[in-house]
Amino acid sequence: MSAASNRSKADQDPATWLPPAVGYRCQYVTDWVADKMRWGLTIDATERHALADRVGRCSNMPITVTLAR
């Protein structure tokens, strides 16, 4: 991720920002879900809807979660 891209993201979630590289979006979203699950983080309704929509477009993309200890 470039510095400019990272600045444009700021602290947004996938409901309001996705990587400009379309080919990386599925990986980004599945990593986001895995991190949320790993650390037991909450999501709001808008984020949940965006994640469900985006993950639904990522056929056969596994989400691998390593639980925090």
Buried (B, 14 or more C-beta within 10 A) or exposed (E): EEEEEEEEBEEEBBBEBBBEEEEEBBEBBBEBBBEBBEEEEEBEEEBEEBBEEBBEEBEEEEEEEEEEE
